[in-house]
Amino acid sequence: MIAEIILLIIFVIFVIVGFYIIFRQVALVKKGELSYKEILLCVFYGIIFSMSVMIIMAMAFIFAIKSPELWTIGIDPPENINELTLLIPFTVCFIYISLYPLVDFIYIALSSETKEGLTIFHKILGEKIINKNNSKLISLLMAFIFYSIIFVIPPFLITLAGAPFIMIWITWFLIYPLMILTYYGAKGYIAGITNAFIHIPYMKRSIFLGFEDSKRTLKEFLDDPISYITIGLMLFVFVWQWISMFQTLGFLATGSLAISTYSYSGMVFITLLFGVIGYFTRFWGRKIQYRGIDIFFAAYLMAAVGINVLVNFLIVNIDKLTDTFNSWIFTATIPPSFLLFAIPA
């Protein structure tokens, strides 16, 4: 019961954190005069934000409880943890990423603001497909048809071939948000490494200075440690992404990973963090957003991050979560077919 109480406290804390992240942006553009509707939208984002975080936190707690080797200082781990601590946030995020694309397309069909689009993807969808006709009714019909053709029909057809429904559904619905996160992740990565690079004077000299004068090298590092650390992390992430890609392809073929599961799982957090940071700095930060659809969209990306971290965690630690998923008939098909999650990973 102690673990569940701790997770509940963490949930409330991150609801407040998520609320504050959005509230601060909206309050800035509205000069502190927010309507009840806008406050409720901020609360909604806070809940989805926290649900996404809770997927990660619940996985961490379950992993720790089911790993006796981690408890080496005389503290006895709890015997068990309620499966709902993971299943509830997972279900909320799962439903949200399933329904949001339809809401998104309906908004594009009904709102003239979407001619410039939330992102470059929305602009293309609006101009080339959904709003190609000037009639709102036809645009609305196109939104439903496009959602059905792109998101609903394909996973059902694949399921008819014998694949587990929930596996295909999750995999299919992660493609769209991860494509957006990858796009902004790349922008965030470039912005980060560029910012770090320009803060290091005479890069060529700095590289070879360590071989000639270690004291001067240490002095330069202490003058601006963040830039040097950032450059190192960015280069590591770049190399690791290539390793991760080939490792995932190999895992899909062989069912085993060549590199430590701890390092593999940890990189999931770092990679997706770049995507979220890239989104907020390159899109949200460029033009302060406060429309309802902007907040729904930001929540959508956060929900997708939570689900994708779960997917990557399952690849290397399925044995830790088997009992949790087997407790519910809807998720019981995940453990026997977890190899399919190598595709979205």
N, C-alpha and C positions, 0 to 999 in steps of 0.2 A: 504493500500500500504506500510505502514511503516513496518509491520510484514514481508512482502515479501522481502523487501530490507534487513532487518536484517538477514533473512534466507539466502539470496544470499551471504551476507558478510560472514556468518558462513560457507557456502559451500566452498567459496574460501579459507578461513583459513584452513579448514580441508583437502582440496586438497593439500595444502602446507605441512601440518602436515604429511599426509599419504605419500606424495612424499619423505619427509625428512626421515621418518622411514626406507623406503626401500633403498633410495639413500645412506644413511649412511652405511648400510650393504654391498651393492654392491661396493661402493667406497672403503671400507676397504679391500676387497679381490682383487679388481682390482687396488689397489694403486692409486686411483684417476683418472685413465685413462679409462673413460667410453665411449663407442661408442654411436652414436645417437640412435641405436636400444635399448640399455640398458636404456638410459635416457627416451625414449618413454615408455618403460615398467614400469619405476618408476612413470611416469606421469599417466599411466593407473591405476596402483595400487592406486595412490592418488585419482583419480576420483571415483573408486569403494569404497574405504575407506570412502570418504566424502559422497557418496550416502547412504551408510549404516548409517552413523551418521545422515544424513539429515532425514532419516525415523524417527529416535528417536526424533530429534529436531522438526520436523513438527508435530509429535504427541503431543509433549509437548506444542507447541504453540496452536494447535487446542484445546487441553484439557483446557488450561488456558482461551482461549477466550470463550469457551462454559461453563465455570464454574464461574458464576457471584459472587459466594460466596468468591472467591479468591481476588476479587477487592474491598477491604474494606477500602482503604486509600484515597478515593476521586478521583482516576484515572479511567476514563471510558475506558473499553476494546474496541478494534476494533470491529465493527459490524460483520465482516466476514473475512475469510482468503481464498485465492484462493486454490481450491482443488488440483491444480497441484503441489503445494509445497510438498504434500505427494505422489500423484499419480506418479509423474515423478521418484523420487528415488525408490519408490516401484516397478515400472515397470522395471527399469534398473536392480535392484537386482534380481527381479523375473526371468527375461530373462537370466541373467548370471548364476544363480544357476541351471537353466534348461539345459543350453548348456555346462557348464563346464565339467560335468562328461563324455560327449562324447569326448571332447578335451583331457581329462585326459586319457581315455582308448586308444585313438589313439596314444598318446604319449608313453604309455606303450608298444603298439604294434610295434612302429617304432624305439624306442630308446633302445639301449643296456644298457644305464645307469639305466634304471628302474629295472634291475635285483636286485639291492639293494633296490629300491623303495623309493618314497618320504616318506612314512610312512609304518608301519607294514601292513596296509591294502593294500597298493599298491603292496607290495612285494608278498603277498598271491595271489592277483589277477593276477599279472604277471606270477608267477611260476605255479600256479595251473589251470589257465583258459586261459588267453589271449595269453601268450607266450608258451603254452604247446607244440606247433609245431614250428619247426625252420624256417618255411617259413614266411616271413614278410607279404606276401599277405594274407595268411590264418590268421595270427595274426590280421591283419587289419580287415578282415571280422569278426573275433570273437569279436573284439572291438565293431563293429556296432551291431552285434547280441546280445551281452551281454547288451549293453546300451538299446536296444529295449526291451529285455525280462525283465530286471530289472527295468527300469525307465519309459518307454513309454507305454507298453502294460497294466500293472496292473492298473494305474489310469484310462485309457480308459475303461477297463472292469468294474471297480467299478462305473464309471460315467454312464455306460449303465444300472446299477441297480437303477439309479435315483438320485445319489448323485451329488451335484453341482460340475462342472468341476474344477473351480479354487480352491475350497476348497481341493479337493482330490489331485490336482496337487501340491499345495503348501505343503500339509502335507507329501506327498510321497517324494518330492524332498528335504525336510528338514531332512529326516531320515539319509541320508549318511553323510552330514557335521556335524550334531549334534552328530552322533556316534563318529566322529573324535574329535570334540571339547570336548565331554565327556571324551574320552580317555586321551587327553592331559590336560583337566581340573582336572582329578583325579591325574595325575602326578604333575601338578602345585600345587594342594592342598597339597599333601604329601610333596613336596619340601618346600612349604611355612611354613607349621606347624613344619616340622623338623628343618628348619633354625631358627625359632623363639624359639623352645624348647631348642636347644643347647646353645642359648644365655642367658638363664635364669639359673643362678647357683642354684643348690640344689632345684629342683622343689618342692619336698615334704615339705622342710622347708619353701619355699616361700608361699605355699598354706596356711599353718597354722600361718604364721608370722603375718598376718593381725589381727588375734584374740588375739595376745599377745602384739604386739608392733606396733601401727599404724604409729609412726614416722619412724621406720626402714622400714616399708612397703612402705611408701611414698618415702623414699630416694632411695630404690631399683628401684621403678617404674620410678623416675625421671632420674636415671642413664641410663636406657635403656627403654624408654616408648614404642618404636615401637614393640619390642618383646612381651611385655605384651598385648598391644592392638591387635596385630596380632593373638596371641593365643586365645583371647576372641572372635574375629571376626570369626576365623576359626571354633571354637566350635559352635558358633551360627549358622553359615552356615550349618554345619553338621546336627544339630538338625532341622533346618528349612527345609532342603531338604526332610527329612522324613515327616514333617508336610505338606509340599507343595505337595508331591506325593499323600498322602491320601486325601488332600483337592481337588486336581485336579480330582482324581477318583470319589470323592463325587460330584464334580461339574458336571461331565459328566452324573451322574445319576440323580441329583436333579435340576441342573441348577442354583444353588446358591452357594456362597462362605461363609464359616464360619468366615473368618478372614478379617480384613480391606483390602480393595482394594489397598490402598496406600502402605502398607507394602508388599503385594503380588507382585505388579508391581515393586517395588523397588528391591526386591530380584532377579528379572529376570536379572537386570543389573549386580548385584554382581556375580551371578552364571556364566553368560556368560563371564564376565570379567576374572574369574578364567580360563575358557577355552582358551581364547585368550592369556592370560599371560602364561599359561601352554604350549601352542603351540609354542610361540616365545622363551621361555626359555628352553624347553626340546627338541624341534626339531630344530627350526631355530638357536637358540643360540649354540647348540651343534656342528653344522657344518654350517658355514656361506654359505648361498645359494645365487646364483646369476643367475641361469638359468631362462629362461623365464617361464618354467612350475612351478618353485618354487614360482615366483611372482604371477602367475595366481592362484595357489593353495591358497596362503595367501589371495588374494583378494576374492576368493571363500568363504573362511571361514568368512571373514568380511561381505560379502553380506548375508550369512546365518544368522549371528548374528543379522543384522538389521531386516531381515524378521521375525526371531523368537521372537525378542523383540516386534514387531508389533503384532504377534499372541498372545503373552501373554497379551499384553495391551488390545487387543480386547475382551478377555475373561471377563475382569472386567469393561471395559469402552466402550462397543459397542455403547452406546447411543451418545457418544461424536463424533464418526466417521461415524455414519450412513449416514448423509447428504453427507459427502465427498465421500463415496463409491457408494452411489446411483446416483452420478453425472456422472458415467461412466458405460455403460451397461456391460462391462467386469467384473467389481467388484460389481455390484448391487446384486449379489446372496450371497455376504458375510454376510451382516447383518442378513438376516433371518435364516442363517445356522451357525452362529458363534460358536454354541456349539461344532461343529466338531473340532474346533481348540484346544479343551481340549486334543485331542490325541497327537499332537506334543508338546503341552505345558508340 
